[in-house]
Amino acid sequence: MVPPAVSALALASALLSAAGTVLISRGLRRYGPYTGFWINLAVGTGCVWIAVLFTGGVGRPSPAGIAYFALAGLIGTVGGRLLRFLSIETVGASISAALINLSPLVASALAIALLGEHVTVPIVVGTLVIVGGTTLLSAGGRGAGVRPAQLVLPLMSALCFGVVAVLRKIGLSGAAPIPGFAVNVTAALVAYTAFLVASRQSALMVCRGRSLVYFVLAGVAENVGVFLVVAALSLGSVSVVAPLSSVSPVFVLVLSFFFLRGIEILNRRIVAGALLIVTGVYLITALAGR
């Protein structure tokens, strides 16, 4: 049986991820994805180290735990999130959220192969239903003029996020969730800042006006959401947490209707995809373990 705390943490993460997606879309109206991504990392790093100070410090993480979380920062936070920003700018919030949520398929496959996790039939069926729902959501956005080649960006982001879920799970064996996430985000910020400075693109770290507000709020929402995923992984398996934390397309659709009206298009395929995702969540939370 899936513990209620695991489901609650994973679903709350999905809601915050959706809010972050919509806020990023608003911020990208005036500034590019590289600027928004740097602000996202800076905000996240500041927030998580404040959390570390208020929760008893870093403790005594093992070198292996630090290494896994640092690697997760490079692959998931730099690779996955940067590709996410580029995806939102290129194909829109709804399609990006849908395709990026193919990551549970990657995470579940790696969890079975590398961690030896036992996956029940409802979890497998629920994951496949969620994947089917995201596919319909993506197809529903083709009327907006998205070229197939542009879908590579969210698909690569999904691959990064799928890999990073397993890295964080392994890292939790040597580090607590908050210090581990602090290492994760800090490694990403240092690496990305060094890249901008070395390539003489420091101007991309400057942002003003409403876009700055949107990017800061998105950074808070997204990084709190990622921490909730890490907390959920400390209590439950990757094959449960990854699919549940990836239902954000449903929340993105709702938030887009209110905050991105005129930009995001709803049609039957998008609605059907959302319903499939909700069905997948039911299969995982209500039937797994019976």
VENPE-V927018 format. One record per pair of residues at least 12 apart in sequence whose ideal C-beta (glycine too) atoms are under 10 Angstrom apart, sorted by the first residue. I is the first residue (numbers start at 0). GAP is how many residues later the second one is. If there is no record, write none. Layout:
BEGIN
i=I gap=GAP
i=I gap=GAP
END
This chain:
BEGIN
i=0 gap=284
i=0 gap=285
i=0 gap=287
i=0 gap=288
i=0 gap=289
i=1 gap=118
i=1 gap=120
i=1 gap=121
i=1 gap=233
i=1 gap=234
i=1 gap=235
i=1 gap=238
i=1 gap=239
i=1 gap=242
i=1 gap=282
i=1 gap=283
i=1 gap=284
i=1 gap=285
i=1 gap=286
i=1 gap=287
i=2 gap=229
i=2 gap=232
i=2 gap=233
i=2 gap=237
i=2 gap=286
i=3 gap=281
i=4 gap=226
i=4 gap=227
i=4 gap=230
i=4 gap=231
i=5 gap=225
i=5 gap=226
i=5 gap=227
i=5 gap=228
i=5 gap=229
i=5 gap=230
i=5 gap=231
i=5 gap=234
i=5 gap=235
i=5 gap=238
i=5 gap=239
i=5 gap=279
i=6 gap=225
i=6 gap=229
i=6 gap=233
i=6 gap=234
i=6 gap=237
i=6 gap=238
i=6 gap=274
i=6 gap=277
i=6 gap=278
i=6 gap=279
i=6 gap=281
i=7 gap=220
i=7 gap=224
i=7 gap=236
i=7 gap=277
i=8 gap=216
i=8 gap=218
i=8 gap=219
i=8 gap=220
i=8 gap=221
i=8 gap=222
i=8 gap=223
i=8 gap=224
i=8 gap=225
i=8 gap=226
i=8 gap=227
i=8 gap=232
i=8 gap=235
i=8 gap=236
i=9 gap=215
i=9 gap=218
i=9 gap=219
i=9 gap=221
i=9 gap=222
i=9 gap=223
i=9 gap=225
i=9 gap=226
i=9 gap=230
i=9 gap=231
i=9 gap=232
i=9 gap=233
i=9 gap=234
i=9 gap=235
i=9 gap=236
i=9 gap=237
i=9 gap=271
i=9 gap=274
i=9 gap=275
i=10 gap=217
i=10 gap=221
i=10 gap=233
i=10 gap=234
i=10 gap=236
i=10 gap=237
i=10 gap=240
i=10 gap=270
i=10 gap=274
i=11 gap=212
i=11 gap=213
i=11 gap=216
i=11 gap=217
i=11 gap=219
i=11 gap=220
i=11 gap=232
i=11 gap=233
i=12 gap=209
i=12 gap=211
i=12 gap=212
i=12 gap=213
i=12 gap=214
i=12 gap=215
i=12 gap=216
i=12 gap=217
i=12 gap=218
i=12 gap=219
i=12 gap=228
i=12 gap=231
i=12 gap=232
i=12 gap=233
i=12 gap=234
i=12 gap=235
i=13 gap=83
i=13 gap=87
i=13 gap=211
i=13 gap=214
i=13 gap=215
i=13 gap=229
i=13 gap=230
i=13 gap=231
i=13 gap=232
i=13 gap=233
i=13 gap=234
i=13 gap=235
i=13 gap=236
i=13 gap=237
i=13 gap=238
i=13 gap=263
i=13 gap=267
i=14 gap=206
i=14 gap=210
i=14 gap=213
i=14 gap=230
i=14 gap=232
i=14 gap=233
i=14 gap=235
i=14 gap=236
i=14 gap=237
i=14 gap=239
i=14 gap=240
i=15 gap=202
i=15 gap=204
i=15 gap=205
i=15 gap=206
i=15 gap=207
i=15 gap=208
i=15 gap=209
i=15 gap=210
i=15 gap=211
i=15 gap=212
i=15 gap=213
i=15 gap=229
i=15 gap=232
i=15 gap=235
i=16 gap=67
i=16 gap=80
i=16 gap=83
i=16 gap=84
i=16 gap=201
i=16 gap=204
i=16 gap=205
i=16 gap=207
i=16 gap=208
i=16 gap=209
i=16 gap=211
i=16 gap=212
i=16 gap=228
i=16 gap=229
i=16 gap=230
i=16 gap=231
i=16 gap=232
i=16 gap=234
i=16 gap=235
i=17 gap=75
i=17 gap=79
i=17 gap=203
i=17 gap=204
i=17 gap=207
i=17 gap=229
i=17 gap=230
i=17 gap=231
i=17 gap=232
i=17 gap=233
i=17 gap=234
i=17 gap=235
i=17 gap=236
i=17 gap=237
i=17 gap=238
i=18 gap=198
i=18 gap=199
i=18 gap=201
i=18 gap=202
i=18 gap=203
i=18 gap=205
i=18 gap=206
i=18 gap=229
i=18 gap=232
i=18 gap=233
i=18 gap=236
i=18 gap=240
i=19 gap=20
i=19 gap=61
i=19 gap=64
i=19 gap=68
i=19 gap=194
i=19 gap=195
i=19 gap=197
i=19 gap=198
i=19 gap=199
i=19 gap=200
i=19 gap=201
i=19 gap=202
i=19 gap=203
i=19 gap=204
i=19 gap=205
i=19 gap=206
i=19 gap=228
i=19 gap=232
i=20 gap=63
i=20 gap=64
i=20 gap=66
i=20 gap=67
i=20 gap=71
i=20 gap=72
i=20 gap=73
i=20 gap=75
i=20 gap=76
i=20 gap=79
i=20 gap=197
i=20 gap=200
i=20 gap=201
i=20 gap=227
i=20 gap=228
i=20 gap=230
i=20 gap=231
i=20 gap=234
i=20 gap=235
i=20 gap=239
i=21 gap=66
i=21 gap=71
i=21 gap=72
i=21 gap=75
i=21 gap=192
i=21 gap=195
i=21 gap=196
i=21 gap=199
i=21 gap=229
i=21 gap=230
i=21 gap=232
i=21 gap=233
i=21 gap=234
i=21 gap=236
i=21 gap=237
i=21 gap=238
i=21 gap=242
i=22 gap=13
i=22 gap=17
i=22 gap=70
i=22 gap=190
i=22 gap=191
i=22 gap=192
i=22 gap=193
i=22 gap=194
i=22 gap=195
i=22 gap=196
i=22 gap=197
i=22 gap=198
i=22 gap=199
i=22 gap=232
i=22 gap=236
i=23 gap=12
i=23 gap=13
i=23 gap=16
i=23 gap=57
i=23 gap=60
i=23 gap=61
i=23 gap=64
i=23 gap=65
i=23 gap=69
i=23 gap=72
i=23 gap=187
i=23 gap=190
i=23 gap=191
i=23 gap=193
i=23 gap=194
i=23 gap=195
i=23 gap=197
i=23 gap=198
i=24 gap=60
i=24 gap=63
i=24 gap=64
i=24 gap=67
i=24 gap=68
i=24 gap=69
i=24 gap=71
i=24 gap=189
i=24 gap=193
i=24 gap=227
i=24 gap=230
i=24 gap=231
i=24 gap=234
i=24 gap=235
i=24 gap=238
i=24 gap=239
i=25 gap=67
i=25 gap=184
i=25 gap=185
i=25 gap=187
i=25 gap=188
i=25 gap=189
i=25 gap=191
i=25 gap=192
i=25 gap=233
i=25 gap=234
i=25 gap=237
i=26 gap=12
i=26 gap=13
i=26 gap=58
i=26 gap=61
i=26 gap=180
i=26 gap=182
i=26 gap=183
i=26 gap=184
i=26 gap=185
i=26 gap=186
i=26 gap=187
i=26 gap=188
i=26 gap=189
i=26 gap=190
i=26 gap=191
i=26 gap=192
i=27 gap=57
i=27 gap=58
i=27 gap=60
i=27 gap=61
i=27 gap=65
i=27 gap=183
i=27 gap=186
i=27 gap=187
i=27 gap=190
i=28 gap=60
i=28 gap=181
i=28 gap=182
i=28 gap=185
i=28 gap=234
i=29 gap=177
i=29 gap=178
i=29 gap=179
i=29 gap=180
i=29 gap=181
i=29 gap=182
i=29 gap=184
i=30 gap=173
i=30 gap=175
i=30 gap=176
i=30 gap=177
i=30 gap=178
i=30 gap=179
i=30 gap=180
i=30 gap=181
i=30 gap=183
i=30 gap=184
i=31 gap=53
i=31 gap=54
i=31 gap=57
i=31 gap=172
i=31 gap=175
i=31 gap=179
i=32 gap=48
i=32 gap=49
i=32 gap=50
i=32 gap=51
i=32 gap=52
i=32 gap=53
i=32 gap=54
i=32 gap=55
i=32 gap=56
i=32 gap=57
i=32 gap=171
i=33 gap=48
i=33 gap=51
i=33 gap=52
i=33 gap=55
i=33 gap=158
i=33 gap=161
i=33 gap=162
i=33 gap=167
i=33 gap=170
i=33 gap=171
i=34 gap=50
i=34 gap=161
i=34 gap=166
i=34 gap=168
i=34 gap=169
i=34 gap=170
i=34 gap=171
i=34 gap=172
i=34 gap=176
i=34 gap=177
i=34 gap=180
i=35 gap=45
i=35 gap=46
i=35 gap=49
i=35 gap=52
i=35 gap=53
i=35 gap=168
i=35 gap=171
i=35 gap=175
i=35 gap=176
i=35 gap=178
i=35 gap=179
i=35 gap=182
i=35 gap=183
i=36 gap=40
i=36 gap=41
i=36 gap=44
i=36 gap=45
i=36 gap=46
i=36 gap=47
i=36 gap=48
i=36 gap=49
i=36 gap=151
i=36 gap=155
i=36 gap=167
i=36 gap=178
i=36 gap=182
i=37 gap=44
i=37 gap=47
i=37 gap=151
i=37 gap=154
i=37 gap=155
i=37 gap=157
i=37 gap=158
i=37 gap=163
i=37 gap=164
i=37 gap=166
i=37 gap=167
i=37 gap=168
i=37 gap=169
i=37 gap=177
i=37 gap=181
i=38 gap=165
i=38 gap=166
i=38 gap=167
i=38 gap=168
i=38 gap=172
i=38 gap=173
i=38 gap=175
i=38 gap=176
i=38 gap=177
i=38 gap=179
i=38 gap=180
i=39 gap=37
i=39 gap=41
i=39 gap=42
i=39 gap=44
i=39 gap=45
i=39 gap=145
i=39 gap=148
i=39 gap=149
i=39 gap=152
i=39 gap=175
i=39 gap=176
i=39 gap=178
i=39 gap=179
i=39 gap=180
i=39 gap=181
i=39 gap=182
i=39 gap=183
i=40 gap=32
i=40 gap=36
i=40 gap=37
i=40 gap=40
i=40 gap=41
i=40 gap=144
i=40 gap=145
i=40 gap=147
i=40 gap=148
i=40 gap=149
i=40 gap=150
i=40 gap=151
i=40 gap=152
i=40 gap=178
i=40 gap=181
i=40 gap=182
i=41 gap=143
i=41 gap=147
i=41 gap=150
i=41 gap=151
i=41 gap=163
i=41 gap=173
i=41 gap=174
i=41 gap=177
i=42 gap=142
i=42 gap=146
i=42 gap=172
i=42 gap=173
i=42 gap=174
i=42 gap=175
i=42 gap=176
i=42 gap=177
i=42 gap=178
i=42 gap=179
i=42 gap=180
i=43 gap=33
i=43 gap=37
i=43 gap=137
i=43 gap=138
i=43 gap=140
i=43 gap=141
i=43 gap=142
i=43 gap=144
i=43 gap=145
i=43 gap=174
i=43 gap=175
i=43 gap=176
i=43 gap=178
i=43 gap=179
i=43 gap=180
i=43 gap=182
i=43 gap=183
i=44 gap=32
i=44 gap=137
i=44 gap=139
i=44 gap=140
i=44 gap=141
i=44 gap=142
i=44 gap=143
i=44 gap=144
i=44 gap=145
i=44 gap=174
i=44 gap=178
i=45 gap=139
i=45 gap=143
i=45 gap=173
i=45 gap=174
i=45 gap=177
i=46 gap=134
i=46 gap=135
i=46 gap=138
i=46 gap=172
i=46 gap=173
i=46 gap=176
i=46 gap=177
i=46 gap=180
i=47 gap=130
i=47 gap=131
i=47 gap=132
i=47 gap=133
i=47 gap=134
i=47 gap=135
i=47 gap=136
i=47 gap=137
i=47 gap=138
i=47 gap=175
i=47 gap=176
i=47 gap=178
i=47 gap=179
i=48 gap=129
i=48 gap=130
i=48 gap=133
i=48 gap=136
i=48 gap=137
i=49 gap=132
i=50 gap=126
i=50 gap=127
i=50 gap=128
i=50 gap=130
i=50 gap=131
i=50 gap=172
i=50 gap=173
i=50 gap=176
i=51 gap=124
i=51 gap=126
i=51 gap=127
i=51 gap=129
i=51 gap=130
i=51 gap=131
i=52 gap=125
i=53 gap=124
i=54 gap=121
i=54 gap=122
i=54 gap=123
i=54 gap=124
i=55 gap=120
i=55 gap=122
i=55 gap=123
i=56 gap=119
i=56 gap=121
i=56 gap=122
i=57 gap=117
i=57 gap=118
i=57 gap=120
i=57 gap=121
i=57 gap=122
i=57 gap=124
i=57 gap=125
i=58 gap=116
i=58 gap=117
i=58 gap=119
i=58 gap=120
i=58 gap=121
i=59 gap=114
i=59 gap=115
i=59 gap=116
i=59 gap=119
i=60 gap=110
i=60 gap=113
i=60 gap=114
i=60 gap=115
i=60 gap=118
i=60 gap=119
i=60 gap=121
i=60 gap=122
i=61 gap=109
i=61 gap=111
i=61 gap=112
i=61 gap=113
i=62 gap=111
i=62 gap=112
i=63 gap=106
i=63 gap=107
i=63 gap=109
i=63 gap=110
i=63 gap=111
i=64 gap=105
i=64 gap=106
i=64 gap=107
i=64 gap=108
i=64 gap=109
i=64 gap=110
i=64 gap=111
i=64 gap=114
i=64 gap=115
i=64 gap=118
i=65 gap=105
i=65 gap=108
i=65 gap=109
i=65 gap=113
i=65 gap=114
i=65 gap=117
i=65 gap=118
i=65 gap=121
i=66 gap=100
i=66 gap=103
i=66 gap=104
i=66 gap=107
i=66 gap=108
i=66 gap=116
i=66 gap=120
i=67 gap=96
i=67 gap=98
i=67 gap=99
i=67 gap=100
i=67 gap=101
i=67 gap=102
i=67 gap=103
i=67 gap=104
i=67 gap=105
i=67 gap=106
i=67 gap=107
i=67 gap=112
i=67 gap=115
i=67 gap=116
i=68 gap=95
i=68 gap=98
i=68 gap=99
i=68 gap=101
i=68 gap=102
i=68 gap=103
i=68 gap=105
i=68 gap=106
i=68 gap=108
i=68 gap=110
i=68 gap=111
i=68 gap=112
i=68 gap=113
i=68 gap=114
i=68 gap=115
i=68 gap=116
i=68 gap=117
i=68 gap=118
i=68 gap=161
i=69 gap=97
i=69 gap=101
i=69 gap=110
i=69 gap=113
i=69 gap=114
i=69 gap=116
i=69 gap=117
i=69 gap=118
i=69 gap=120
i=69 gap=121
i=70 gap=92
i=70 gap=93
i=70 gap=96
i=70 gap=97
i=70 gap=99
i=70 gap=100
i=70 gap=112
i=70 gap=113
i=70 gap=116
i=71 gap=88
i=71 gap=91
i=71 gap=92
i=71 gap=93
i=71 gap=94
i=71 gap=95
i=71 gap=96
i=71 gap=97
i=71 gap=98
i=71 gap=99
i=71 gap=108
i=71 gap=109
i=71 gap=111
i=71 gap=112
i=71 gap=113
i=71 gap=115
i=71 gap=116
i=71 gap=154
i=71 gap=158
i=72 gap=91
i=72 gap=94
i=72 gap=95
i=72 gap=107
i=72 gap=108
i=72 gap=109
i=72 gap=110
i=72 gap=111
i=72 gap=112
i=72 gap=113
i=72 gap=114
i=72 gap=115
i=72 gap=116
i=72 gap=117
i=72 gap=118
i=72 gap=119
i=73 gap=86
i=73 gap=90
i=73 gap=93
i=73 gap=110
i=73 gap=113
i=73 gap=114
i=73 gap=116
i=73 gap=117
i=73 gap=118
i=74 gap=84
i=74 gap=85
i=74 gap=86
i=74 gap=87
i=74 gap=88
i=74 gap=89
i=74 gap=92
i=74 gap=113
i=75 gap=27
i=75 gap=81
i=75 gap=84
i=75 gap=85
i=75 gap=86
i=75 gap=87
i=75 gap=88
i=75 gap=89
i=75 gap=91
i=75 gap=92
i=75 gap=108
i=75 gap=112
i=75 gap=150
i=76 gap=83
i=76 gap=84
i=76 gap=87
i=76 gap=104
i=76 gap=107
i=76 gap=108
i=76 gap=109
i=76 gap=110
i=76 gap=111
i=76 gap=112
i=76 gap=114
i=76 gap=115
i=76 gap=145
i=76 gap=146
i=76 gap=149
i=77 gap=82
i=77 gap=109
i=77 gap=110
i=77 gap=111
i=77 gap=113
i=77 gap=114
i=77 gap=117
i=78 gap=77
i=78 gap=78
i=78 gap=80
i=78 gap=81
i=78 gap=82
i=78 gap=84
i=78 gap=85
i=78 gap=109
i=79 gap=20
i=79 gap=23
i=79 gap=76
i=79 gap=77
i=79 gap=78
i=79 gap=79
i=79 gap=80
i=79 gap=81
i=79 gap=82
i=79 gap=83
i=79 gap=84
i=79 gap=108
i=80 gap=76
i=80 gap=79
i=80 gap=80
i=80 gap=83
i=80 gap=107
i=80 gap=111
i=80 gap=141
i=80 gap=142
i=80 gap=145
i=81 gap=71
i=81 gap=75
i=81 gap=78
i=81 gap=106
i=81 gap=110
i=82 gap=13
i=82 gap=17
i=82 gap=69
i=82 gap=70
i=82 gap=71
i=82 gap=72
i=82 gap=73
i=82 gap=74
i=82 gap=75
i=82 gap=76
i=82 gap=77
i=82 gap=78
i=83 gap=12
i=83 gap=13
i=83 gap=16
i=83 gap=69
i=83 gap=70
i=83 gap=72
i=83 gap=73
i=83 gap=74
i=83 gap=76
i=83 gap=77
i=83 gap=138
i=84 gap=68
i=84 gap=72
i=84 gap=130
i=84 gap=133
i=85 gap=64
i=85 gap=67
i=85 gap=68
i=85 gap=70
i=85 gap=71
i=86 gap=12
i=86 gap=13
i=86 gap=63
i=86 gap=64
i=86 gap=65
i=86 gap=66
i=86 gap=67
i=86 gap=68
i=86 gap=69
i=86 gap=70
i=86 gap=71
i=87 gap=12
i=87 gap=65
i=87 gap=66
i=87 gap=69
i=88 gap=64
i=89 gap=56
i=89 gap=57
i=89 gap=60
i=89 gap=61
i=89 gap=62
i=89 gap=63
i=89 gap=64
i=90 gap=47
i=90 gap=50
i=90 gap=51
i=90 gap=53
i=90 gap=54
i=90 gap=55
i=90 gap=56
i=90 gap=59
i=90 gap=60
i=90 gap=62
i=90 gap=63
i=91 gap=49
i=91 gap=52
i=91 gap=54
i=91 gap=58
i=91 gap=160
i=91 gap=164
i=91 gap=168
i=91 gap=171
i=91 gap=172
i=91 gap=173
i=92 gap=48
i=92 gap=156
i=92 gap=159
i=92 gap=160
i=92 gap=162
i=92 gap=163
i=92 gap=166
i=92 gap=167
i=92 gap=170
i=92 gap=171
i=93 gap=43
i=93 gap=44
i=93 gap=46
i=93 gap=47
i=93 gap=50
i=93 gap=155
i=93 gap=158
i=93 gap=159
i=93 gap=162
i=93 gap=166
i=93 gap=169
i=93 gap=170
i=93 gap=171
i=93 gap=172
i=93 gap=176
i=93 gap=179
i=93 gap=180
i=94 gap=39
i=94 gap=42
i=94 gap=43
i=94 gap=44
i=94 gap=45
i=94 gap=46
i=94 gap=47
i=94 gap=49
i=94 gap=51
i=94 gap=55
i=94 gap=56
i=94 gap=59
i=94 gap=154
i=94 gap=157
i=94 gap=169
i=94 gap=170
i=94 gap=175
i=95 gap=42
i=95 gap=45
i=95 gap=55
i=95 gap=57
i=95 gap=58
i=95 gap=61
i=95 gap=62
i=95 gap=153
i=95 gap=156
i=96 gap=37
i=96 gap=40
i=96 gap=41
i=96 gap=57
i=96 gap=149
i=96 gap=150
i=96 gap=151
i=96 gap=152
i=96 gap=153
i=96 gap=154
i=96 gap=155
i=96 gap=156
i=96 gap=159
i=97 gap=35
i=97 gap=36
i=97 gap=37
i=97 gap=38
i=97 gap=39
i=97 gap=40
i=97 gap=41
i=97 gap=42
i=97 gap=43
i=97 gap=56
i=97 gap=60
i=97 gap=148
i=97 gap=150
i=97 gap=151
i=97 gap=154
i=97 gap=155
i=97 gap=172
i=97 gap=175
i=97 gap=176
i=97 gap=179
i=98 gap=35
i=98 gap=36
i=98 gap=38
i=98 gap=39
i=98 gap=42
i=98 gap=52
i=98 gap=53
i=98 gap=54
i=98 gap=55
i=98 gap=56
i=98 gap=57
i=98 gap=58
i=98 gap=59
i=98 gap=150
i=99 gap=34
i=99 gap=53
i=99 gap=54
i=99 gap=55
i=99 gap=56
i=99 gap=57
i=99 gap=58
i=99 gap=59
i=99 gap=60
i=99 gap=61
i=99 gap=62
i=99 gap=146
i=99 gap=148
i=99 gap=149
i=100 gap=29
i=100 gap=30
i=100 gap=32
i=100 gap=33
i=100 gap=36
i=100 gap=37
i=100 gap=53
i=100 gap=56
i=100 gap=57
i=100 gap=60
i=100 gap=141
i=100 gap=142
i=100 gap=144
i=100 gap=145
i=100 gap=146
i=100 gap=147
i=100 gap=148
i=100 gap=149
i=100 gap=151
i=100 gap=176
i=101 gap=28
i=101 gap=29
i=101 gap=32
i=101 gap=33
i=101 gap=36
i=101 gap=52
i=101 gap=53
i=101 gap=55
i=101 gap=56
i=101 gap=57
i=101 gap=59
i=101 gap=60
i=101 gap=144
i=102 gap=28
i=102 gap=31
i=102 gap=51
i=102 gap=52
i=102 gap=54
i=102 gap=55
i=102 gap=56
i=102 gap=57
i=102 gap=58
i=102 gap=59
i=102 gap=60
i=102 gap=61
i=102 gap=62
i=102 gap=139
i=102 gap=140
i=102 gap=142
i=102 gap=143
i=103 gap=19
i=103 gap=22
i=103 gap=23
i=103 gap=24
i=103 gap=26
i=103 gap=27
i=103 gap=30
i=103 gap=54
i=103 gap=57
i=103 gap=58
i=103 gap=61
i=103 gap=134
i=103 gap=135
i=103 gap=136
i=103 gap=137
i=103 gap=138
i=103 gap=139
i=103 gap=140
i=103 gap=141
i=103 gap=142
i=103 gap=143
i=103 gap=176
i=103 gap=180
i=104 gap=22
i=104 gap=23
i=104 gap=25
i=104 gap=26
i=104 gap=29
i=104 gap=53
i=104 gap=54
i=104 gap=57
i=104 gap=137
i=104 gap=138
i=104 gap=141
i=105 gap=52
i=105 gap=53
i=105 gap=54
i=105 gap=55
i=105 gap=56
i=105 gap=57
i=105 gap=58
i=105 gap=59
i=105 gap=60
i=105 gap=136
i=106 gap=20
i=106 gap=51
i=106 gap=54
i=106 gap=55
i=106 gap=56
i=106 gap=57
i=106 gap=58
i=106 gap=59
i=106 gap=61
i=106 gap=62
i=106 gap=131
i=106 gap=132
i=106 gap=134
i=106 gap=135
i=106 gap=136
i=106 gap=138
i=106 gap=139
i=107 gap=15
i=107 gap=16
i=107 gap=19
i=107 gap=20
i=107 gap=23
i=107 gap=54
i=107 gap=57
i=107 gap=58
i=107 gap=129
i=107 gap=130
i=107 gap=131
i=107 gap=132
i=107 gap=134
i=107 gap=135
i=108 gap=18
i=108 gap=53
i=108 gap=57
i=108 gap=130
i=109 gap=52
i=109 gap=53
i=109 gap=55
i=109 gap=56
i=109 gap=57
i=109 gap=59
i=109 gap=128
i=109 gap=129
i=109 gap=132
i=110 gap=51
i=110 gap=54
i=110 gap=55
i=110 gap=58
i=110 gap=126
i=110 gap=127
i=110 gap=128
i=110 gap=129
i=110 gap=130
i=110 gap=131
i=111 gap=12
i=111 gap=126
i=111 gap=127
i=112 gap=53
i=113 gap=52
i=113 gap=53
i=113 gap=55
i=113 gap=56
i=113 gap=124
i=114 gap=51
i=114 gap=54
i=114 gap=55
i=114 gap=122
i=114 gap=123
i=114 gap=124
i=116 gap=49
i=116 gap=52
i=116 gap=120
i=116 gap=121
i=116 gap=122
i=116 gap=123
i=117 gap=119
i=117 gap=121
i=118 gap=118
i=118 gap=119
i=118 gap=120
i=118 gap=121
i=118 gap=169
i=119 gap=119
i=119 gap=120
i=119 gap=164
i=119 gap=167
i=119 gap=168
i=119 gap=169
i=119 gap=170
i=120 gap=162
i=120 gap=166
i=120 gap=167
i=120 gap=169
i=121 gap=158
i=121 gap=160
i=121 gap=161
i=121 gap=162
i=121 gap=163
i=121 gap=164
i=121 gap=165
i=121 gap=166
i=121 gap=167
i=121 gap=168
i=122 gap=114
i=122 gap=116
i=122 gap=117
i=122 gap=120
i=122 gap=157
i=122 gap=160
i=122 gap=161
i=122 gap=164
i=122 gap=165
i=122 gap=166
i=123 gap=115
i=123 gap=119
i=123 gap=159
i=123 gap=160
i=123 gap=164
i=124 gap=154
i=124 gap=155
i=124 gap=158
i=124 gap=159
i=124 gap=162
i=124 gap=163
i=125 gap=113
i=125 gap=114
i=125 gap=117
i=125 gap=118
i=125 gap=151
i=125 gap=153
i=125 gap=154
i=125 gap=155
i=125 gap=156
i=125 gap=157
i=125 gap=158
i=125 gap=159
i=125 gap=160
i=125 gap=161
i=125 gap=162
i=126 gap=112
i=126 gap=113
i=126 gap=115
i=126 gap=116
i=126 gap=117
i=126 gap=119
i=126 gap=153
i=126 gap=156
i=126 gap=157
i=127 gap=115
i=127 gap=148
i=127 gap=152
i=127 gap=155
i=128 gap=114
i=128 gap=146
i=128 gap=147
i=128 gap=148
i=128 gap=149
i=128 gap=150
i=128 gap=151
i=128 gap=152
i=128 gap=153
i=128 gap=154
i=128 gap=155
i=129 gap=112
i=129 gap=113
i=129 gap=114
i=129 gap=116
i=129 gap=117
i=129 gap=119
i=129 gap=143
i=129 gap=146
i=129 gap=147
i=129 gap=148
i=129 gap=149
i=129 gap=150
i=129 gap=151
i=129 gap=153
i=129 gap=154
i=130 gap=112
i=130 gap=115
i=130 gap=145
i=130 gap=146
i=130 gap=149
i=131 gap=140
i=131 gap=141
i=131 gap=144
i=131 gap=145
i=131 gap=147
i=131 gap=148
i=132 gap=114
i=132 gap=116
i=132 gap=117
i=132 gap=137
i=132 gap=139
i=132 gap=140
i=132 gap=141
i=132 gap=142
i=132 gap=143
i=132 gap=144
i=132 gap=145
i=132 gap=146
i=132 gap=147
i=132 gap=148
i=133 gap=20
i=133 gap=24
i=133 gap=112
i=133 gap=113
i=133 gap=115
i=133 gap=139
i=133 gap=140
i=133 gap=142
i=133 gap=143
i=133 gap=146
i=134 gap=134
i=134 gap=138
i=134 gap=141
i=135 gap=113
i=135 gap=132
i=135 gap=133
i=135 gap=134
i=135 gap=135
i=135 gap=136
i=135 gap=137
i=135 gap=138
i=135 gap=139
i=135 gap=140
i=135 gap=141
i=136 gap=112
i=136 gap=113
i=136 gap=115
i=136 gap=116
i=136 gap=132
i=136 gap=133
i=136 gap=134
i=136 gap=135
i=136 gap=136
i=136 gap=137
i=136 gap=139
i=136 gap=140
i=137 gap=13
i=137 gap=16
i=137 gap=17
i=137 gap=111
i=137 gap=131
i=137 gap=132
i=137 gap=135
i=138 gap=128
i=138 gap=130
i=138 gap=131
i=138 gap=133
i=138 gap=134
i=139 gap=125
i=139 gap=126
i=139 gap=127
i=139 gap=128
i=139 gap=129
i=139 gap=130
i=139 gap=131
i=139 gap=132
i=139 gap=133
i=139 gap=134
i=140 gap=123
i=140 gap=124
i=140 gap=125
i=140 gap=126
i=140 gap=128
i=140 gap=129
i=140 gap=132
i=141 gap=125
i=141 gap=127
i=142 gap=122
i=142 gap=124
i=142 gap=126
i=142 gap=127
i=143 gap=119
i=143 gap=120
i=143 gap=121
i=143 gap=123
i=157 gap=88
i=160 gap=65
i=160 gap=68
i=160 gap=81
i=160 gap=84
i=160 gap=85
i=161 gap=76
i=161 gap=80
i=161 gap=84
i=163 gap=20
i=163 gap=62
i=163 gap=65
i=164 gap=64
i=164 gap=65
i=164 gap=68
i=164 gap=73
i=164 gap=74
i=164 gap=76
i=164 gap=77
i=164 gap=80
i=164 gap=81
i=165 gap=67
i=165 gap=72
i=165 gap=76
i=166 gap=17
i=167 gap=12
i=167 gap=13
i=167 gap=16
i=167 gap=58
i=167 gap=61
i=167 gap=62
i=167 gap=65
i=167 gap=66
i=167 gap=70
i=167 gap=73
i=168 gap=61
i=168 gap=64
i=168 gap=65
i=168 gap=67
i=168 gap=68
i=168 gap=69
i=168 gap=72
i=168 gap=73
i=169 gap=63
i=169 gap=68
i=170 gap=12
i=170 gap=13
i=170 gap=59
i=170 gap=62
i=171 gap=58
i=171 gap=59
i=171 gap=61
i=171 gap=62
i=171 gap=63
i=172 gap=61
i=174 gap=55
i=175 gap=54
i=175 gap=58
i=176 gap=50
i=176 gap=51
i=176 gap=52
i=176 gap=53
i=176 gap=54
i=176 gap=55
i=176 gap=56
i=176 gap=57
i=176 gap=58
i=177 gap=49
i=177 gap=52
i=177 gap=53
i=179 gap=47
i=179 gap=50
i=179 gap=53
i=179 gap=54
i=180 gap=42
i=180 gap=45
i=180 gap=46
i=180 gap=47
i=180 gap=48
i=180 gap=49
i=180 gap=50
i=181 gap=45
i=183 gap=39
i=183 gap=42
i=183 gap=43
i=183 gap=46
i=184 gap=38
i=184 gap=41
i=184 gap=42
i=191 gap=13
i=192 gap=12
i=224 gap=20
i=224 gap=23
i=225 gap=19
i=227 gap=13
i=227 gap=17
i=228 gap=12
i=228 gap=13
i=228 gap=15
i=228 gap=16
i=228 gap=17
i=231 gap=12
i=231 gap=13
i=232 gap=12
i=236 gap=51
i=238 gap=45
i=238 gap=49
i=239 gap=44
i=239 gap=45
i=239 gap=48
i=239 gap=49
i=240 gap=43
i=242 gap=34
i=242 gap=37
i=242 gap=38
i=242 gap=40
i=242 gap=41
i=242 gap=42
i=242 gap=45
i=243 gap=36
i=243 gap=37
i=243 gap=40
i=243 gap=41
i=245 gap=31
i=245 gap=34
i=245 gap=35
i=246 gap=27
i=246 gap=30
i=246 gap=31
i=246 gap=33
i=246 gap=34
i=246 gap=37
i=247 gap=29
i=248 gap=21
i=248 gap=24
i=248 gap=25
i=248 gap=28
i=249 gap=23
i=249 gap=24
i=249 gap=25
i=249 gap=26
i=249 gap=27
i=249 gap=28
i=249 gap=31
i=250 gap=23
i=251 gap=12
i=251 gap=22
i=252 gap=13
i=252 gap=17
i=252 gap=18
i=252 gap=20
i=252 gap=21
i=252 gap=24
i=253 gap=20
i=255 gap=14
END
